[in-house]
Structure formats: C-alpha cells, structure tokens
C-alpha cells in the first residue's frame, strides 16, 4: 500500500530539480508543513519564501517573481488559495500569463472534520473558469511526479490540486504520461467511469467489483480538467452505454458539468454525475465522507448497477 502523499512527491521533484536550477522558487503562506515542503525550505533556504497567512500576497508576489524569470510554485490550502486570492489568480497569474504553478494542498474534503471553511469543493469550477489557467488533479504519486516534471518545462500558469493523505497507487513508477491527455486505464462497453484526483483509485476498485459481476466497465483518469481531453470523452461516450463521472467537488462547474457539456454537443447521451452535494458537507475523515455520499468504490459500483437496471 502506498504511504506517500502527492504533496510529498511535489516536494521531492522540486527538491531534485532545484539542484541544477536556481530559478525554481517555492512560496508558501505559512503552509510549508501542510504542503510537506519543509525539506525543500531546509535544503534551499534562498529559494524558499515564507509570506505568512497572506494568500493574496502569496499569489501577487509569486507573479512578480515569475515576471523576473523565476519558475514559481506557490503552495497554500486549496480552500483559501481558490477563494481568498481569486482576484490575484485571475489578474496577476492567468490574465498576465505568468509562470506560476498554484499548488492547492489538502483539496476537496481533505481537512474533513474542520468543516466547510476548510473544504474546497468549488475550486475546479472557479479556477477552470479563468481564461489562461490550466487545472490538474493528479491521482497518485507517480502521475503527480510526471505532472510536476512537465510543468517545470513550460512557462504557462497552472492550478494543481492534491489531497492531504496518500492515495492508492494507480500506476507504476515508469508510467506513460502526456500532458493534457487523459489516461485510459481500461475500456468498457456497458459503462465508462471518468474520474479525477483522489476519486480515481475508487473508480478503479469499483470497476473491478463490476467486472466480477460480468459487466464491461472502463475507467478514464481525467487528471487534466482544463484543457480537458475532449477526444477521450467523445470516444468513450460513443462506445459505452453509460457515462459516469466521479469527482470530489460540488455538482456545478466541475468534471461532471464539463463532461456533460461535451457529450451533449457531440454525441448526445445521459451523463451520471457522482459528486459531493450542493450544500455544506458533513464533518469526518475524507474516507468517512466519501462513504457517506457514495463516492467510495462500493457507492460508485452500486450507482452504476442501479443505473443499468
């Protein structure tokens, strides 16, 4: 079982890359511990900037540094980064096209028991609506590493959301990775599950449960929410009888909404969206919350069986 969280992988990749590239900077809002970036700060103190609990300053300062030729990774809890500093993300990063990667840590309901103030269940919708902003939700440690390596090589803005806890491995270390292309984990004729982020391991487990019952179910890891892989969605929708999206997000403006829009425009059909509700989420661990709202493997499998009846 994997015990390495995606946030730790981000630190590992940046720490290794910083050995040869002094233009890599990490900026935090009193979040080096939460972001697992303390080792980077300790090893490269001259490439680490602590701004305290000031998310708006975090984004603006990061954009300023990027305009001077630096490769900036700005880490802060997703719940605050996607709301409190939204204008700065819109103007200083997306509109200005600065080379800033915003790292939304402890995304979704990772902070569980802390309640709605710390939940980030609308960040996909808000960040994806910004022209010029890319949005990524990697599923496991290996995909996270490949994504950060790819983002180090370009100069465009991006928002990356990762969970707080470690997720089950979906891939192997030397996985194939193409930026902005979905990973087709398996194909199916009866149904296809399109998932992102921490939901992908649950989708894979649900697929196994359904396969044992004789159903042909595919899984697509749509880690790239924007730009989204429309070709993969259209192909899957044409080949499968049912399209099911699974996301750790509110029902409006996220993966489900985007997928439904693409399907309706290209190959009209029904899209079932399994998501968090449009309301305040219960308190508890993330696994307890997933189970409560039917977003664990058992809940996903049951929802698909019900739909196929």
C-alpha positions in Angstrom: 0.0 0.0 0.0 1.3 3.5 -0.9 2.1 5.7 2.0 3.5 8.6 0.1 1.1 11.5 -0.4 1.1 13.5 -3.6 2.1 16.7 -1.7 5.3 14.9 -0.6 6.0 13.9 -4.2 5.8 17.5 -5.3 8.4 18.4 -2.7 10.7 15.5 -3.8 10.5 16.5 -7.5 11.1 20.2 -6.8 14.0 19.5 -4.4 15.7 17.3 -7.0 15.2 19.8 -9.8 16.5 22.7 -7.7 19.9 21.1 -7.5 20.5 22.2 -11.1 18.0 25.1 -11.5 18.4 28.1 -9.1 15.4 29.8 -10.8 13.0 27.4 -9.1 11.3 29.1 -6.2 8.8 27.8 -3.7 6.5 30.3 -2.0 4.2 29.4 1.0 1.6 31.1 3.1 2.6 29.6 6.5 2.0 26.2 4.9 5.4 24.5 4.5 4.4 21.8 6.9 0.9 21.2 5.5 2.4 21.2 2.0 5.2 18.8 3.0 7.7 21.4 1.7 9.8 21.7 4.8 12.7 19.6 3.3 12.9 22.0 0.4 12.9 25.0 2.7 15.7 23.4 4.8 17.8 22.5 1.8 17.3 25.6 -0.3 16.5 28.5 2.1 17.5 31.0 -0.6 14.9 29.6 -3.0 12.1 29.4 -0.4 9.9 32.4 0.6 7.5 32.4 3.5 4.8 35.0 3.4 2.8 34.0 6.4 -1.0 33.7 6.3 -1.5 36.2 3.4 -2.8 34.2 0.4 -3.4 37.3 -1.7 0.2 38.4 -1.2 1.3 34.9 -1.9 -0.1 34.9 -5.5 0.9 38.5 -6.3 4.5 38.1 -5.1 4.7 34.8 -7.0 3.6 36.5 -10.2 6.1 39.3 -9.7 8.9 36.8 -9.2 7.8 34.9 -12.3 7.9 38.1 -14.3 11.6 38.3 -13.4 12.3 34.9 -14.9 11.7 32.7 -12.0 9.8 29.3 -12.0 7.5 29.8 -9.1 5.5 27.1 -7.2 3.1 28.7 -4.7 1.5 26.4 -2.1 -1.4 27.0 0.1 -4.6 25.2 1.3 -6.9 24.8 -1.7 -9.8 26.2 0.2 -8.1 29.6 0.7 -6.0 29.7 -2.5 -9.0 29.3 -4.7 -11.2 31.8 -2.9 -9.3 34.4 -0.9 -6.7 35.0 -3.6 -9.0 34.5 -6.6 -8.7 38.0 -8.0 -4.9 37.8 -7.8 -5.0 34.4 -9.6 -7.3 35.9 -12.2 -5.3 39.1 -12.9 -1.7 38.5 -11.8 -1.4 34.9 -13.0 -4.0 33.9 -15.6 -4.5 37.2 -17.4 -0.8 38.2 -17.2 0.3 34.7 -18.3 3.0 34.4 -15.6 4.9 31.2 -15.0 3.3 30.4 -11.7 2.1 27.0 -10.6 -0.5 27.3 -7.9 -0.5 24.2 -5.6 -3.8 23.8 -3.8 -3.0 21.4 -1.0 -5.5 19.4 1.1 -8.0 19.8 -1.6 -11.7 18.7 -1.6 -12.6 17.4 1.9 -9.1 16.5 3.0 -9.5 18.7 6.1 -12.6 16.7 6.8 -13.6 17.5 10.4 -12.6 21.1 10.1 -15.8 21.8 8.2 -16.9 24.0 5.3 -14.3 26.8 6.0 -11.6 24.3 5.1 -13.3 22.3 2.4 -12.5 23.3 -1.2 -15.5 21.8 -3.2 -15.8 24.6 -5.7 -12.2 25.2 -6.8 -12.3 23.2 -10.0 -15.2 25.4 -11.2 -13.6 28.7 -10.1 -10.1 28.0 -11.4 -11.3 26.4 -14.7 -13.4 29.4 -15.5 -10.3 31.7 -15.7 -9.1 32.2 -19.2 -5.4 31.2 -19.4 -5.5 28.9 -16.3 -4.9 25.2 -16.6 -6.3 22.9 -13.9 -4.9 19.5 -12.9 -5.9 16.9 -10.3 -3.3 14.1 -10.4 -4.4 10.7 -8.9 -1.4 9.1 -7.4 2.3 9.7 -6.6 3.6 8.6 -10.0 1.3 10.7 -12.0 1.9 13.7 -9.7 5.7 13.3 -10.3 5.3 13.2 -14.1 2.9 16.2 -14.0 5.3 18.4 -11.9 8.2 17.4 -14.2 6.2 18.5 -17.2 5.1 21.8 -15.6 8.8 22.6 -14.8 9.4 22.6 -18.6 6.8 25.1 -19.6 6.0 28.7 -18.7 2.2 28.8 -18.5 0.0 29.2 -15.4 -1.5 26.2 -13.8 -3.5 25.2 -10.7 -2.7 21.8 -9.3 -5.0 20.3 -6.6 -3.7 17.5 -4.4 -5.2 15.7 -1.4 -3.7 15.6 2.1 -3.4 11.9 2.6 -1.8 9.2 0.5 -3.9 7.6 -2.2 -3.6 4.0 -3.5 -1.2 3.6 -6.4 -2.9 3.6 -9.8 0.2 3.4 -11.9 3.7 2.1 -11.9 6.8 4.3 -11.5 7.7 4.5 -15.2 4.1 5.1 -16.4 3.4 6.7 -19.8 2.4 10.4 -19.4 1.4 13.0 -21.8 0.5 16.5 -20.7 -3.2 17.3 -21.2 -4.1 13.8 -22.4 -6.3 11.6 -20.2 -5.1 8.2 -19.2 -7.3 5.4 -20.4 -6.9 2.8 -17.7 -9.5 0.4 -19.2 -12.2 0.4 -21.8 -15.8 -0.8 -21.4 -19.0 -1.3 -23.4 -21.6 -1.2 -20.6 -20.3 1.9 -18.8 -17.3 4.1 -18.6 -16.2 5.9 -15.3 -14.5 9.2 -15.8 -12.8 10.3 -12.6 -10.2 12.7 -11.4 -7.8 13.2 -8.4 -8.4 11.1 -5.4 -11.5 9.5 -6.9 -9.5 7.6 -9.5 -8.4 4.7 -7.1 -12.0 4.3 -6.0 -13.2 4.2 -9.6 -10.6 1.5 -10.4 -11.8 -0.6 -7.4 -15.4 -0.1 -8.5 -14.5 -1.3 -12.0 -13.1 -4.5 -10.5 -16.2 -5.1 -8.5 -18.4 -4.7 -11.6 -16.2 -6.8 -13.8 -16.5 -9.6 -11.3 -20.3 -9.4 -11.9 -19.9 -9.8 -15.6 -20.1 -6.1 -16.6 -17.8 -4.4 -19.1 -16.7 -1.1 -17.4 -14.0 1.3 -18.4 -12.1 3.9 -16.4 -10.6 7.1 -17.6 -8.3 9.2 -15.4 -9.2 12.8 -16.4 -6.4 14.4 -14.4 -6.4 17.3 -16.9 -9.6 19.2 -16.2 -8.5 22.1 -18.3 -7.6 21.8 -21.1 -9.8 18.7 -21.0 -9.3 15.7 -23.3 -12.5 16.0 -25.4 -11.4 13.3 -27.8 -11.2 10.7 -25.0 -14.6 11.7 -23.6 -16.3 11.6 -27.0 -14.8 8.2 -27.9 -15.8 6.7 -24.6 -19.4 8.1 -24.8 -19.8 6.6 -28.3 -18.5 3.2 -27.2 -20.2 2.8 -23.8 -23.9 2.7 -22.9 -23.5 4.8 -19.8 -21.1 7.6 -18.9 -20.5 8.2 -15.2 -18.3 11.0 -13.8 -16.9 10.8 -10.2 -15.4 13.9 -8.5 -14.6 15.3 -5.1 -16.3 18.5 -5.9 -19.7 20.2 -5.9 -22.1 19.2 -8.7 -21.8 22.5 -10.5 -19.0 23.5 -12.8 -16.7 20.6 -12.2 -15.8 17.4 -14.1 -19.4 16.3 -14.4 -20.7 19.5 -15.8 -17.8 19.8 -18.3 -18.2 16.2 -19.4 -22.0 16.6 -19.9 -21.4 19.7 -22.0 -19.0 17.9 -24.3 -21.3 14.8 -24.6 -24.4 16.8 -25.3 -22.7 18.7 -28.1 -21.0 15.8 -29.8 -22.8 12.5 -29.1 -26.0 13.3 -27.1 -26.5 10.9 -24.2 -27.0 10.8 -20.4 -24.2 11.6 -18.1 -24.5 10.5 -14.4 -22.5 12.7 -12.1 -21.4 11.3 -8.8 -20.2 14.2 -6.7 -20.4 16.0 -3.3 -23.8 17.7 -2.8 -24.6 21.3 -3.4 -24.6 22.1 0.3 -22.5 22.0 3.5 -20.6 18.8 3.8 -20.7 16.6 6.9 -17.7 16.5 9.2 -15.4 13.4 9.4 -12.4 11.9 7.8 -12.3 12.0 4.0 -12.9 8.3 3.8 -16.0 8.6 6.0 -17.3 11.5 3.9 -16.7 9.5 0.6 -18.6 6.6 2.1 -21.5 8.8 3.3 -22.0 10.4 -0.1 -21.5 7.2 -2.1 -18.1 8.2 -3.6 -16.2 5.2 -2.4 -15.8 2.1 -4.6 -18.9 0.4 -3.1 -21.0 3.6 -3.7 -19.8 4.0 -7.3 -20.4 0.4 -8.1 -23.9 0.5 -6.6 -24.8 3.7 -8.5 -23.7 2.1 -11.8 -25.6 -1.1 -11.2 -28.8 0.9 -10.3 -28.5 2.9 -13.5 -28.0 -0.2 -15.6 -31.2 -1.8 -14.2 
